[in-house]
């Protein structure tokens, strides 16, 4: 019975570890994508006003 409990606890530990590493990888990829845009100029489109002035 003790072996079954140890295996269950081991599987819970491995599952928690995998879940944490997946979350860390997601945060790292988001941070890396933001740092790529840091060196680029303004990425907003340029808008021209074509309405006649009143």
Beta strands, then each sheet from edge to edge (+ up, - down):
end
